[in-house]
Amino acid sequence: MNTATKRGWKWAYRKMRDLHCSRASASYRATLYCLRGDTGTFVCDLTHKKIRINR
């Protein structure tokens, strides 16, 4: 099992929370990541930079 297959909903949710997203936003983005493989572009509340996580 490689790293890409281990990156599921929990990984994406934890990554969003580490970027200081709210719980609701983190769960929404993690769900998008699991369904589409992409979170879409969003702005991090801490650094105010655009972030996008994809496979």
C-alpha distance matrix in Angstrom:
0.0 3.8 6.8 8.2 6.4 7.3 10.7 12.7 16.4 16.5 15.1 17.6 20.4 20.1 20.1 23.3 24.9 24.5 26.3 29.1 28.8 30.5 28.7 29.7 28.7 25.3 24.6 25.9 23.9 20.6 21.6 22.3 19.0 17.2 19.8 20.5 17.7 20.6 22.8 25.9 28.2 29.5 31.6 30.5 33.3 33.2 33.3 34.6 32.3 30.5 26.8 24.3 20.5 18.6 15.4
3.8 0.0 3.8 5.6 5.7 6.8 9.3 12.2 15.9 16.2 14.0 16.1 19.3 18.9 18.2 21.4 23.4 22.5 24.1 27.1 27.0 29.1 27.7 28.8 27.3 24.0 23.8 24.9 22.4 19.5 20.8 21.1 17.5 16.5 19.2 19.2 16.0 18.6 20.8 23.6 25.6 27.1 29.0 28.0 31.0 30.8 30.5 31.8 29.3 27.6 23.9 21.5 17.8 16.0 12.7
6.8 3.8 0.0 3.8 5.5 5.2 6.7 10.1 13.6 13.6 10.9 12.9 16.1 15.5 14.6 17.9 19.8 18.8 20.3 23.4 23.5 25.7 24.5 25.8 24.2 20.8 21.0 22.2 19.5 16.7 18.6 18.8 15.1 14.7 17.7 17.6 14.2 16.2 18.0 20.9 22.6 23.8 25.5 24.4 27.3 27.0 26.8 28.2 25.7 24.2 20.5 18.3 14.7 13.4 10.6
8.2 5.6 3.8 0.0 3.8 5.5 5.5 8.5 12.1 13.1 10.6 11.6 15.2 15.4 14.3 17.0 19.5 19.0 20.0 23.1 22.5 24.7 23.6 24.3 22.5 19.4 19.3 20.0 17.3 14.7 16.1 15.9 12.2 11.7 14.4 14.1 10.7 13.0 15.2 18.1 20.2 21.8 23.9 23.3 26.4 26.6 26.3 27.2 24.6 22.6 18.9 16.2 12.5 10.5 7.4
6.4 5.7 5.5 3.8 0.0 3.8 5.5 7.2 11.0 12.1 10.7 12.2 15.3 15.9 15.6 18.2 20.4 20.4 21.7 24.4 23.6 25.3 23.6 24.2 22.9 19.8 19.0 19.9 17.8 14.7 15.5 16.0 12.6 11.0 13.7 14.2 11.4 14.4 16.5 19.7 22.2 23.6 26.0 25.3 28.2 28.6 28.7 29.5 27.2 25.2 21.4 18.6 14.9 12.9 9.8
7.3 6.8 5.2 5.5 3.8 0.0 3.8 5.9 9.5 9.5 7.9 10.4 13.1 13.1 13.3 16.2 17.8 17.8 19.6 22.1 21.6 23.2 21.4 22.6 21.5 18.1 17.5 19.1 17.0 13.7 15.1 16.2 12.9 11.5 14.8 15.8 12.9 15.3 16.7 20.1 22.3 23.1 25.1 23.9 26.5 26.7 27.1 28.3 26.3 24.7 20.9 18.6 14.8 13.8 11.5
10.7 9.3 6.7 5.5 5.5 3.8 0.0 3.8 7.0 7.6 5.4 6.9 10.1 10.5 10.2 12.8 14.9 15.0 16.4 19.0 18.3 20.1 18.5 19.5 18.1 14.7 14.5 15.8 13.5 10.3 12.1 12.9 9.5 8.8 12.4 13.0 10.1 11.9 13.0 16.5 18.6 19.3 21.4 20.4 23.1 23.4 23.8 24.8 22.8 21.0 17.3 15.0 11.2 10.5 8.9
12.7 12.2 10.1 8.5 7.2 5.9 3.8 0.0 3.8 5.6 5.4 6.3 8.6 10.2 10.7 12.5 14.4 15.5 16.9 18.9 17.5 18.7 16.6 17.2 16.3 13.1 12.0 13.3 11.7 8.1 9.2 10.8 8.0 6.3 9.9 11.6 9.5 11.6 12.3 16.0 18.5 19.1 21.4 20.5 23.0 23.8 24.6 25.3 23.7 21.7 18.1 15.7 12.2 11.5 10.5
16.4 15.9 13.6 12.1 11.0 9.5 7.0 3.8 0.0 3.8 5.5 5.2 6.0 8.5 9.8 10.6 12.2 14.1 15.4 16.7 15.0 15.6 13.2 13.6 13.1 10.0 8.3 10.1 9.2 5.4 6.4 9.0 7.3 5.9 9.4 11.6 10.4 11.7 11.3 15.0 17.4 17.4 19.7 18.8 20.9 22.1 23.3 23.8 22.6 20.8 17.4 15.3 12.4 12.5 12.5
16.5 16.2 13.6 13.1 12.1 9.5 7.6 5.6 3.8 0.0 3.8 5.5 5.1 6.1 8.5 9.9 10.5 12.1 14.2 15.4 14.3 14.9 12.4 13.8 13.7 10.1 9.1 11.9 11.1 7.5 9.6 12.3 10.4 9.6 13.2 15.2 13.6 14.5 13.7 17.4 19.2 18.7 20.3 18.8 20.4 21.1 22.7 23.7 22.8 21.6 18.2 16.8 13.9 14.7 14.7
15.1 14.0 10.9 10.6 10.7 7.9 5.4 5.4 5.5 3.8 0.0 3.8 5.5 5.2 6.1 8.7 10.0 10.5 12.5 14.5 13.9 15.4 13.8 15.4 14.4 10.7 10.9 13.1 11.2 8.0 10.9 12.6 9.9 10.0 13.7 14.9 12.5 13.1 12.5 16.1 17.7 17.4 18.9 17.2 19.3 19.6 20.7 21.9 20.6 19.4 15.9 14.5 11.3 12.3 12.3
17.6 16.1 12.9 11.6 12.2 10.4 6.9 6.3 5.2 5.5 3.8 0.0 3.8 5.5 5.0 6.2 8.7 9.8 10.7 12.7 11.5 13.2 12.0 13.0 11.4 7.9 8.5 10.0 7.6 4.9 8.3 9.4 6.9 8.2 11.6 12.3 10.2 10.1 8.9 12.5 14.1 13.8 15.6 14.4 16.7 17.6 18.5 19.2 17.9 16.3 12.8 11.3 8.5 9.9 10.8
20.4 19.3 16.1 15.2 15.3 13.1 10.1 8.6 6.0 5.1 5.5 3.8 0.0 3.8 5.4 5.2 6.2 8.6 9.9 10.8 9.3 10.2 8.5 9.9 9.1 5.4 5.9 8.6 7.4 5.0 8.3 10.4 9.2 10.2 13.3 14.6 13.2 12.7 10.7 14.0 15.3 14.1 15.5 13.9 15.4 16.5 18.2 18.9 18.4 17.2 14.2 13.4 11.3 13.2 14.5
20.1 18.9 15.5 15.4 15.9 13.1 10.5 10.2 8.5 6.1 5.2 5.5 3.8 0.0 3.8 5.4 5.1 6.0 8.6 9.8 9.7 11.1 9.9 12.4 11.6 7.9 9.3 12.2 10.7 8.6 12.1 13.9 12.2 13.2 16.6 17.7 15.7 15.2 13.3 16.5 17.1 15.8 16.4 14.0 15.3 15.5 17.3 18.7 18.3 17.8 14.8 14.6 12.5 14.7 15.8
20.1 18.2 14.6 14.3 15.6 13.3 10.2 10.7 9.8 8.5 6.1 5.0 5.4 3.8 0.0 3.8 5.5 5.1 6.4 8.9 9.1 11.6 11.5 13.5 11.7 8.3 10.6 12.5 10.0 8.7 12.5 13.3 11.1 13.1 16.3 16.5 14.1 13.1 11.2 14.1 14.3 13.2 13.8 11.5 13.6 13.6 14.6 16.1 15.1 14.6 11.3 11.3 9.3 12.0 13.5
23.3 21.4 17.9 17.0 18.2 16.2 12.8 12.5 10.6 9.9 8.7 6.2 5.2 5.4 3.8 0.0 3.8 5.4 5.0 6.6 5.6 8.2 8.6 10.3 8.1 5.1 8.3 9.8 7.6 7.6 11.3 11.9 10.8 13.2 15.9 16.1 14.4 12.6 9.8 12.3 12.3 10.4 11.0 8.9 10.7 11.5 13.0 13.8 13.4 12.7 10.0 10.4 9.5 12.6 14.9
24.9 23.4 19.8 19.5 20.4 17.8 14.9 14.4 12.2 10.5 10.0 8.7 6.2 5.1 5.5 3.8 0.0 3.8 5.2 5.0 5.1 6.9 7.1 10.0 8.9 6.1 9.1 11.5 10.4 10.1 13.5 14.8 14.0 15.9 18.7 19.4 17.8 16.3 13.5 15.8 15.6 13.2 13.0 10.2 10.7 11.1 13.5 14.8 15.2 15.3 13.1 14.0 13.2 16.2 18.3
24.5 22.5 18.8 19.0 20.4 17.8 15.0 15.5 14.1 12.1 10.5 9.8 8.6 6.0 5.1 5.4 3.8 0.0 3.8 5.3 7.4 10.0 10.8 13.7 12.2 9.5 12.6 14.8 12.9 12.5 16.2 17.2 15.6 17.7 20.8 21.0 18.9 17.3 14.9 17.1 16.4 14.2 13.4 10.2 11.0 10.1 12.0 14.2 14.2 14.9 12.6 14.0 13.1 16.3 18.3
26.3 24.1 20.3 20.0 21.7 19.6 16.4 16.9 15.4 14.2 12.5 10.7 9.9 8.6 6.4 5.0 5.2 3.8 0.0 3.8 5.7 9.2 11.1 13.3 11.0 9.2 12.8 14.1 11.9 12.6 16.2 16.4 15.2 17.9 20.5 20.2 18.3 16.0 13.2 14.7 13.4 11.0 9.7 6.4 7.7 7.2 8.6 10.5 10.5 11.3 9.5 11.5 11.6 15.2 17.8
29.1 27.1 23.4 23.1 24.4 22.1 19.0 18.9 16.7 15.4 14.5 12.7 10.8 9.8 8.9 6.6 5.0 5.3 3.8 0.0 3.8 6.5 9.0 11.5 9.8 8.8 12.4 13.9 12.6 13.6 16.9 17.5 17.1 19.6 22.0 22.1 20.7 18.4 15.1 16.5 15.1 12.0 10.4 7.0 6.4 6.4 9.3 10.8 12.1 13.2 12.1 14.3 14.6 18.2 20.9
28.8 27.0 23.5 22.5 23.6 21.6 18.3 17.5 15.0 14.3 13.9 11.5 9.3 9.7 9.1 5.6 5.1 7.4 5.7 3.8 0.0 3.8 6.5 8.1 6.1 5.7 9.4 10.4 9.5 11.1 14.0 14.5 14.7 17.3 19.2 19.5 18.6 16.2 12.7 14.0 13.0 9.9 9.1 6.8 6.7 8.5 11.1 11.3 12.4 12.6 11.4 13.0 13.5 16.8 19.7
30.5 29.1 25.7 24.7 25.3 23.2 20.1 18.7 15.6 14.9 15.4 13.2 10.2 11.1 11.6 8.2 6.9 10.0 9.2 6.5 3.8 0.0 3.8 5.5 5.2 5.9 8.5 9.9 10.4 11.9 14.1 15.3 16.1 18.1 19.9 20.7 20.3 18.2 14.6 16.0 15.5 12.3 11.9 10.2 9.1 11.2 14.3 14.2 15.8 15.8 14.8 16.1 16.4 19.5 22.2
28.7 27.7 24.5 23.6 23.6 21.4 18.5 16.6 13.2 12.4 13.8 12.0 8.5 9.9 11.5 8.6 7.1 10.8 11.1 9.0 6.5 3.8 0.0 3.8 5.5 5.1 6.1 8.5 9.9 10.3 12.2 14.2 15.1 16.4 18.3 19.7 19.5 18.0 14.8 16.9 17.2 14.5 14.8 13.2 12.7 14.6 17.5 17.7 18.8 18.4 16.8 17.3 16.9 19.5 21.8
29.7 28.8 25.8 24.3 24.2 22.6 19.5 17.2 13.6 13.8 15.4 13.0 9.9 12.4 13.5 10.3 10.0 13.7 13.3 11.5 8.1 5.5 3.8 0.0 3.8 5.5 5.3 6.2 8.6 9.9 10.7 12.4 14.2 15.5 16.7 18.1 18.6 17.0 13.7 15.4 16.1 13.6 14.6 13.9 13.6 16.3 18.9 18.3 19.3 18.3 16.9 17.1 17.0 19.3 21.7
28.7 27.3 24.2 22.5 22.9 21.5 18.1 16.3 13.1 13.7 14.4 11.4 9.1 11.6 11.7 8.1 8.9 12.2 11.0 9.8 6.1 5.2 5.5 3.8 0.0 3.8 5.5 5.1 6.0 8.4 9.8 10.5 12.1 14.2 15.4 16.1 16.3 14.2 10.6 12.0 12.3 9.8 11.0 10.8 11.1 14.0 16.1 15.2 15.8 14.6 13.2 13.5 13.8 16.3 19.1
25.3 24.0 20.8 19.4 19.8 18.1 14.7 13.1 10.0 10.1 10.7 7.9 5.4 7.9 8.3 5.1 6.1 9.5 9.2 8.8 5.7 5.9 5.1 5.5 3.8 0.0 3.8 5.5 5.2 5.9 8.5 9.8 10.3 12.2 14.2 15.1 14.6 13.0 9.8 12.2 12.9 10.9 12.1 11.0 12.0 14.0 16.0 15.9 16.1 14.9 12.7 12.7 12.1 14.5 16.9
24.6 23.8 21.0 19.3 19.0 17.5 14.5 12.0 8.3 9.1 10.9 8.5 5.9 9.3 10.6 8.3 9.1 12.6 12.8 12.4 9.4 8.5 6.1 5.3 5.5 3.8 0.0 3.8 5.5 5.0 6.1 8.6 9.7 10.5 12.2 14.0 14.2 13.3 10.7 13.4 15.0 13.5 15.3 14.7 15.6 17.8 19.8 19.6 19.6 18.0 15.7 14.9 13.8 15.5 17.3
25.9 24.9 22.2 20.0 19.9 19.1 15.8 13.3 10.1 11.9 13.1 10.0 8.6 12.2 12.5 9.8 11.5 14.8 14.1 13.9 10.4 9.9 8.5 6.2 5.1 5.5 3.8 0.0 3.8 5.5 5.2 6.3 8.7 10.1 10.7 12.0 12.8 11.5 8.7 10.8 12.7 11.6 14.1 14.4 15.6 18.4 20.0 19.0 18.8 16.7 14.7 13.6 13.1 14.4 16.7
23.9 22.4 19.5 17.3 17.8 17.0 13.5 11.7 9.2 11.1 11.2 7.6 7.4 10.7 10.0 7.6 10.4 12.9 11.9 12.6 9.5 10.4 9.9 8.6 6.0 5.2 5.5 3.8 0.0 3.8 5.4 5.0 6.1 8.7 9.9 10.2 10.2 8.4 5.3 7.9 9.8 9.2 11.9 12.2 14.2 16.6 17.7 16.9 16.1 13.8 11.3 9.9 9.3 10.9 13.4
20.6 19.5 16.7 14.7 14.7 13.7 10.3 8.1 5.4 7.5 8.0 4.9 5.0 8.6 8.7 7.6 10.1 12.5 12.6 13.6 11.1 11.9 10.3 9.9 8.4 5.9 5.0 5.5 3.8 0.0 3.8 5.4 5.0 6.3 8.7 10.0 9.4 8.9 7.0 10.5 12.7 12.4 14.9 14.6 16.6 18.5 19.6 19.5 18.5 16.4 13.4 11.6 9.7 10.7 12.3
21.6 20.8 18.6 16.1 15.5 15.1 12.1 9.2 6.4 9.6 10.9 8.3 8.3 12.1 12.5 11.3 13.5 16.2 16.2 16.9 14.0 14.1 12.2 10.7 9.8 8.5 6.1 5.2 5.4 3.8 0.0 3.8 5.3 5.1 6.2 8.4 9.2 9.4 8.2 11.3 14.2 14.3 17.2 17.5 19.4 21.6 22.8 22.2 21.3 18.8 16.1 13.9 12.1 12.3 13.5
22.3 21.1 18.8 15.9 16.0 16.2 12.9 10.8 9.0 12.3 12.6 9.4 10.4 13.9 13.3 11.9 14.8 17.2 16.4 17.5 14.5 15.3 14.2 12.4 10.5 9.8 8.6 6.3 5.0 5.4 3.8 0.0 3.8 5.5 5.2 5.7 6.9 6.3 5.4 8.0 11.3 12.2 15.6 16.5 18.9 21.3 21.9 20.9 19.5 16.6 14.0 11.4 10.2 9.9 11.7
19.0 17.5 15.1 12.2 12.6 12.9 9.5 8.0 7.3 10.4 9.9 6.9 9.2 12.2 11.1 10.8 14.0 15.6 15.2 17.1 14.7 16.1 15.1 14.2 12.1 10.3 9.7 8.7 6.1 5.0 5.3 3.8 0.0 3.8 5.6 5.5 4.4 4.6 4.9 8.4 11.5 12.7 15.8 16.3 19.1 20.9 21.2 20.7 18.9 16.2 13.0 10.0 7.7 7.0 8.3
17.2 16.5 14.7 11.7 11.0 11.5 8.8 6.3 5.9 9.6 10.0 8.2 10.2 13.2 13.1 13.2 15.9 17.7 17.9 19.6 17.3 18.1 16.4 15.5 14.2 12.2 10.5 10.1 8.7 6.3 5.1 5.5 3.8 0.0 3.8 5.9 5.6 7.7 8.7 12.0 15.2 16.4 19.5 19.7 22.3 24.0 24.6 24.3 22.6 19.9 16.7 13.7 11.1 9.8 9.8
19.8 19.2 17.7 14.4 13.7 14.8 12.4 9.9 9.4 13.2 13.7 11.6 13.3 16.6 16.3 15.9 18.7 20.8 20.5 22.0 19.2 19.9 18.3 16.7 15.4 14.2 12.2 10.7 9.9 8.7 6.2 5.2 5.6 3.8 0.0 3.8 6.0 8.0 9.3 11.8 15.4 17.0 20.4 21.3 23.9 26.1 26.5 25.7 24.0 20.9 18.1 14.9 12.9 11.2 11.3
20.5 19.2 17.6 14.1 14.2 15.8 13.0 11.6 11.6 15.2 14.9 12.3 14.6 17.7 16.5 16.1 19.4 21.0 20.2 22.1 19.5 20.7 19.7 18.1 16.1 15.1 14.0 12.0 10.2 10.0 8.4 5.7 5.5 5.9 3.8 0.0 3.8 5.3 7.7 9.4 13.1 15.4 19.0 20.3 23.2 25.3 25.3 24.2 22.1 18.8 16.1 12.6 10.9 8.7 9.2
17.7 16.0 14.2 10.7 11.4 12.9 10.1 9.5 10.4 13.6 12.5 10.2 13.2 15.7 14.1 14.4 17.8 18.9 18.3 20.7 18.6 20.3 19.5 18.6 16.3 14.6 14.2 12.8 10.2 9.4 9.2 6.9 4.4 5.6 6.0 3.8 0.0 3.8 7.0 9.3 12.6 14.9 18.2 19.0 22.2 23.8 23.6 23.0 20.6 17.5 14.3 10.7 8.2 5.5 5.6
20.6 18.6 16.2 13.0 14.4 15.3 11.9 11.6 11.7 14.5 13.1 10.1 12.7 15.2 13.1 12.6 16.3 17.3 16.0 18.4 16.2 18.2 18.0 17.0 14.2 13.0 13.3 11.5 8.4 8.9 9.4 6.3 4.6 7.7 8.0 5.3 3.8 0.0 3.8 5.6 8.8 11.2 14.6 15.8 19.1 20.9 20.4 19.5 17.1 13.9 10.9 7.3 5.8 4.2 6.7
22.8 20.8 18.0 15.2 16.5 16.7 13.0 12.3 11.3 13.7 12.5 8.9 10.7 13.3 11.2 9.8 13.5 14.9 13.2 15.1 12.7 14.6 14.8 13.7 10.6 9.8 10.7 8.7 5.3 7.0 8.2 5.4 4.9 8.7 9.3 7.7 7.0 3.8 0.0 3.8 6.6 8.0 11.4 12.6 15.6 17.7 17.6 16.6 14.7 11.6 8.8 6.0 5.5 6.4 9.6
25.9 23.6 20.9 18.1 19.7 20.1 16.5 16.0 15.0 17.4 16.1 12.5 14.0 16.5 14.1 12.3 15.8 17.1 14.7 16.5 14.0 16.0 16.9 15.4 12.0 12.2 13.4 10.8 7.9 10.5 11.3 8.0 8.4 12.0 11.8 9.4 9.3 5.6 3.8 0.0 3.8 6.5 10.2 12.4 15.5 17.9 17.3 15.5 13.4 9.9 8.1 5.6 7.2 8.1 11.6
28.2 25.6 22.6 20.2 22.2 22.3 18.6 18.5 17.4 19.2 17.7 14.1 15.3 17.1 14.3 12.3 15.6 16.4 13.4 15.1 13.0 15.5 17.2 16.1 12.3 12.9 15.0 12.7 9.8 12.7 14.2 11.3 11.5 15.2 15.4 13.1 12.6 8.8 6.6 3.8 0.0 3.8 7.0 9.8 13.0 15.2 14.2 12.1 9.9 6.3 5.6 4.7 8.0 10.0 13.7
29.5 27.1 23.8 21.8 23.6 23.1 19.3 19.1 17.4 18.7 17.4 13.8 14.1 15.8 13.2 10.4 13.2 14.2 11.0 12.0 9.9 12.3 14.5 13.6 9.8 10.9 13.5 11.6 9.2 12.4 14.3 12.2 12.7 16.4 17.0 15.4 14.9 11.2 8.0 6.5 3.8 0.0 3.8 6.6 9.4 12.0 11.6 9.4 8.2 5.5 5.5 6.6 9.5 12.4 16.1
31.6 29.0 25.5 23.9 26.0 25.1 21.4 21.4 19.7 20.3 18.9 15.6 15.5 16.4 13.8 11.0 13.0 13.4 9.7 10.4 9.1 11.9 14.8 14.6 11.0 12.1 15.3 14.1 11.9 14.9 17.2 15.6 15.8 19.5 20.4 19.0 18.2 14.6 11.4 10.2 7.0 3.8 0.0 3.8 6.3 8.8 8.2 5.7 5.4 4.5 6.0 8.8 11.8 15.1 18.7
30.5 28.0 24.4 23.3 25.3 23.9 20.4 20.5 18.8 18.8 17.2 14.4 13.9 14.0 11.5 8.9 10.2 10.2 6.4 7.0 6.8 10.2 13.2 13.9 10.8 11.0 14.7 14.4 12.2 14.6 17.5 16.5 16.3 19.7 21.3 20.3 19.0 15.8 12.6 12.4 9.8 6.6 3.8 0.0 3.8 5.5 5.7 5.0 5.6 6.5 6.8 9.9 12.0 15.7 19.1
33.3 31.0 27.3 26.4 28.2 26.5 23.1 23.0 20.9 20.4 19.3 16.7 15.4 15.3 13.6 10.7 10.7 11.0 7.7 6.4 6.7 9.1 12.7 13.6 11.1 12.0 15.6 15.6 14.2 16.6 19.4 18.9 19.1 22.3 23.9 23.2 22.2 19.1 15.6 15.5 13.0 9.4 6.3 3.8 0.0 3.8 5.9 5.4 8.0 9.7 10.5 13.6 15.6 19.3 22.6
33.2 30.8 27.0 26.6 28.6 26.7 23.4 23.8 22.1 21.1 19.6 17.6 16.5 15.5 13.6 11.5 11.1 10.1 7.2 6.4 8.5 11.2 14.6 16.3 14.0 14.0 17.8 18.4 16.6 18.5 21.6 21.3 20.9 24.0 26.1 25.3 23.8 20.9 17.7 17.9 15.2 12.0 8.8 5.5 3.8 0.0 3.8 5.9 8.3 11.0 11.6 14.9 16.6 20.4 23.4
33.3 30.5 26.8 26.3 28.7 27.1 23.8 24.6 23.3 22.7 20.7 18.5 18.2 17.3 14.6 13.0 13.5 12.0 8.6 9.3 11.1 14.3 17.5 18.9 16.1 16.0 19.8 20.0 17.7 19.6 22.8 21.9 21.2 24.6 26.5 25.3 23.6 20.4 17.6 17.3 14.2 11.6 8.2 5.7 5.9 3.8 0.0 3.8 5.4 8.8 10.0 13.7 15.8 19.5 22.6
34.6 31.8 28.2 27.2 29.5 28.3 24.8 25.3 23.8 23.7 21.9 19.2 18.9 18.7 16.1 13.8 14.8 14.2 10.5 10.8 11.3 14.2 17.7 18.3 15.2 15.9 19.6 19.0 16.9 19.5 22.2 20.9 20.7 24.3 25.7 24.2 23.0 19.5 16.6 15.5 12.1 9.4 5.7 5.0 5.4 5.9 3.8 0.0 3.8 6.8 9.2 12.8 15.6 19.1 22.6
32.3 29.3 25.7 24.6 27.2 26.3 22.8 23.7 22.6 22.8 20.6 17.9 18.4 18.3 15.1 13.4 15.2 14.2 10.5 12.1 12.4 15.8 18.8 19.3 15.8 16.1 19.6 18.8 16.1 18.5 21.3 19.5 18.9 22.6 24.0 22.1 20.6 17.1 14.7 13.4 9.9 8.2 5.4 5.6 8.0 8.3 5.4 3.8 0.0 3.8 6.3 10.0 12.9 16.3 19.7
30.5 27.6 24.2 22.6 25.2 24.7 21.0 21.7 20.8 21.6 19.4 16.3 17.2 17.8 14.6 12.7 15.3 14.9 11.3 13.2 12.6 15.8 18.4 18.3 14.6 14.9 18.0 16.7 13.8 16.4 18.8 16.6 16.2 19.9 20.9 18.8 17.5 13.9 11.6 9.9 6.3 5.5 4.5 6.5 9.7 11.0 8.8 6.8 3.8 0.0 3.8 6.9 10.4 13.4 17.0
26.8 23.9 20.5 18.9 21.4 20.9 17.3 18.1 17.4 18.2 15.9 12.8 14.2 14.8 11.3 10.0 13.1 12.6 9.5 12.1 11.4 14.8 16.8 16.9 13.2 12.7 15.7 14.7 11.3 13.4 16.1 14.0 13.0 16.7 18.1 16.1 14.3 10.9 8.8 8.1 5.6 5.5 6.0 6.8 10.5 11.6 10.0 9.2 6.3 3.8 0.0 3.8 6.8 10.1 13.6
24.3 21.5 18.3 16.2 18.6 18.6 15.0 15.7 15.3 16.8 14.5 11.3 13.4 14.6 11.3 10.4 14.0 14.0 11.5 14.3 13.0 16.1 17.3 17.1 13.5 12.7 14.9 13.6 9.9 11.6 13.9 11.4 10.0 13.7 14.9 12.6 10.7 7.3 6.0 5.6 4.7 6.6 8.8 9.9 13.6 14.9 13.7 12.8 10.0 6.9 3.8 0.0 3.8 6.5 10.2
20.5 17.8 14.7 12.5 14.9 14.8 11.2 12.2 12.4 13.9 11.3 8.5 11.3 12.5 9.3 9.5 13.2 13.1 11.6 14.6 13.5 16.4 16.9 17.0 13.8 12.1 13.8 13.1 9.3 9.7 12.1 10.2 7.7 11.1 12.9 10.9 8.2 5.8 5.5 7.2 8.0 9.5 11.8 12.0 15.6 16.6 15.8 15.6 12.9 10.4 6.8 3.8 0.0 3.8 7.1
18.6 16.0 13.4 10.5 12.9 13.8 10.5 11.5 12.5 14.7 12.3 9.9 13.2 14.7 12.0 12.6 16.2 16.3 15.2 18.2 16.8 19.5 19.5 19.3 16.3 14.5 15.5 14.4 10.9 10.7 12.3 9.9 7.0 9.8 11.2 8.7 5.5 4.2 6.4 8.1 10.0 12.4 15.1 15.7 19.3 20.4 19.5 19.1 16.3 13.4 10.1 6.5 3.8 0.0 3.8
15.4 12.7 10.6 7.4 9.8 11.5 8.9 10.5 12.5 14.7 12.3 10.8 14.5 15.8 13.5 14.9 18.3 18.3 17.8 20.9 19.7 22.2 21.8 21.7 19.1 16.9 17.3 16.7 13.4 12.3 13.5 11.7 8.3 9.8 11.3 9.2 5.6 6.7 9.6 11.6 13.7 16.1 18.7 19.1 22.6 23.4 22.6 22.6 19.7 17.0 13.6 10.2 7.1 3.8 0.0
